[in-house]
Amino acid sequence: MKKLIMLLLMGLAFGSQVVYAAGADTSSFWDKLRNKLESLTPQNKVTTTNATGGVRGAPMASEDMYWKGDASARTVDAEELEAFKKAVALIDLGDKKQAQSAFSEFIQKYPNSSLRKDADQALALTAP
């Protein structure tokens, strides 16, 4: 009897996760992405270089590092940001097929972009 109850409880626990994942609303991803794009500041390419200090072997890129007291907005190359915004605009128009190709082109053109993770996730959500 105890085994039957345990199996039932485990089935409910795992089943609820599947139902939750299947019913997850992807619109919240797009809303978060739009908010993120509004907070980014486009930056033109400059010929000067900057140095960033960090811990050797740290798993994060220098642009992702947090510096105490640094309240500046994150910047992205202007062309890169414009290409990403065009892909998101295609989603707003409801053209998933064109948006999928736009996100694919973005990933190919800007493989080291700070928006790469968002582009990967958007590409997965636009897949048929």
C-alpha positions, -999 to 999 in steps of 0.1 A, spaced: 0 0 0 29 24 9 45 16 -25 13 24 -43 9 57 -26 46 66 -32 42 57 -69 10 78 -71 27 108 -55 58 105 -78 35 102 -108 17 134 -98 50 152 -92 64 143 -125 31 147 -144 26 182 -130 60 193 -144 51 180 -178 18 198 -178 34 230 -165 61 229 -192 35 222 -220 13 250 -208 42 276 -204 34 308 -222 61 319 -245 48 355 -246 66 362 -214 99 355 -231 91 380 -258 80 406 -233 113 401 -213 132 403 -245 116 436 -256 123 451 -222 159 440 -225 162 456 -259 149 488 -246 175 489 -219 204 483 -243 223 513 -256 236 511 -292 273 518 -295 292 527 -326 325 509 -333 355 527 -319 391 521 -328 404 524 -292 408 494 -269 398 488 -233 412 465 -208 392 446 -183 405 429 -152 392 396 -140 400 363 -124 419 339 -146 397 310 -156 365 328 -148 336 313 -168 321 346 -179 330 371 -205 344 404 -194 313 423 -207 291 402 -184 312 410 -152 296 431 -125 316 460 -112 306 475 -79 291 509 -84 288 504 -121 252 515 -130 259 522 -167 236 506 -193 248 477 -213 259 486 -248 257 466 -280 270 475 -314 244 496 -333 243 473 -364 240 442 -342 212 457 -322 193 469 -353 195 434 -368 182 418 -336 154 443 -334 143 436 -370 141 399 -362 119 407 -331 97 430 -352 90 401 -375 77 382 -345 54 411 -337 41 410 -372 34 373 -368 58 362 -395 76 333 -377 92 319 -408 109 352 -417 118 357 -380 134 323 -379 156 331 -409 164 365 -394 175 350 -361 196 324 -380 213 351 -400 219 371 -368 236 341 -352 258 335 -382 268 372 -385 273 378 -348 284 345 -332 300 363 -302 271 387 -295 259 393 -260 224 387 -275 234 353 -287 216 333 -260 185 353 -266 188 347 -303 192 309 -298 161 308 -275 141 329 -300 152 306 -328 140 276 -308 106 293 -301 101 301 -337 108 266 -349 78 248 -364 
